[in-house]
């Protein structure tokens, strides 16, 4: 998945989604998963990314419409 800016969404990215701050914890499209979110538990969703927010918990999205990059993970 790409942000509307054209940059690729990556695990560890700090993002805003529907006005909530969050962190990307998996990208099914790129087969990229944070250690606490193994592929075997999420790949059945077929596509999209998972964003972990404090307000709403884990949100699975398949569209970048409301996803905004705030900062890249360092390292």
C-alpha positions as CSV (number, residue, x, y, z in Angstrom):
1,X,0.0,0.0,0.0
2,X,1.1,3.5,-0.7
3,X,0.4,6.8,1.1
4,X,-1.4,9.3,-1.1
5,X,2.0,11.0,-1.3
6,X,3.3,7.9,-3.2
7,X,5.6,6.7,-0.4
8,X,5.3,3.1,0.6
9,X,3.6,2.2,3.9
10,X,6.1,0.4,6.1
11,X,5.9,-1.4,9.4
12,X,6.9,1.0,12.2
13,X,5.7,4.1,10.4
14,X,3.9,6.6,12.7
15,X,0.7,7.6,11.1
16,X,-2.6,9.5,11.5
17,X,-5.8,7.5,10.7
18,X,-9.2,9.1,11.2
19,X,-7.7,11.7,13.5
20,X,-6.0,9.1,15.7
21,X,-2.2,8.6,16.0
22,X,-1.0,5.1,15.4
23,X,1.8,2.8,14.3
24,X,1.7,0.4,11.3
25,X,2.2,-3.1,12.7
26,X,1.7,-5.2,9.6
27,X,1.5,-4.8,5.8
28,X,-0.1,-7.9,4.2
29,X,0.6,-6.4,0.7
30,X,4.3,-6.3,1.4
31,X,4.5,-9.4,3.6
32,X,6.0,-7.2,6.4
33,X,5.0,-7.9,10.0
34,X,6.1,-6.5,13.4
35,X,7.4,-9.2,15.8
36,X,4.2,-9.1,17.9
37,X,2.0,-9.4,14.8
38,X,3.1,-12.6,13.0
39,X,2.0,-13.3,9.5
40,X,0.1,-16.5,10.4
41,X,-2.4,-14.4,12.5
42,X,-3.1,-11.7,9.9
43,X,-2.4,-12.9,6.3
44,X,-5.9,-14.4,6.1
45,X,-7.2,-10.8,5.7
46,X,-5.8,-10.9,2.2
47,X,-4.7,-7.3,1.8
48,X,-4.1,-4.0,3.5
49,X,-2.2,-2.9,6.6
50,X,-2.8,-2.9,10.3
51,X,-2.6,0.3,12.4
52,X,-2.4,0.1,16.2
53,X,-4.0,3.1,17.8
54,X,-4.4,3.9,21.5
55,X,-8.0,5.1,21.1
56,X,-9.4,2.2,18.9
57,X,-6.8,-0.6,19.2
58,X,-5.9,-2.4,16.0
59,X,-7.5,-1.2,12.8
60,X,-7.2,-3.1,9.5
61,X,-7.5,-0.9,6.4
62,X,-7.4,-1.7,2.7
63,X,-7.5,1.9,1.4
64,X,-5.0,4.7,2.0
65,X,-7.7,7.4,1.8
66,X,-7.4,8.5,5.5
67,X,-3.9,7.4,6.2
68,X,-1.2,10.1,6.6
69,X,2.5,9.5,7.3
70,X,3.8,11.4,10.4
71,X,7.3,9.9,10.7
72,X,9.3,6.9,9.5
73,X,10.7,4.4,12.0
74,X,14.3,5.1,12.6
75,X,16.9,2.3,12.1
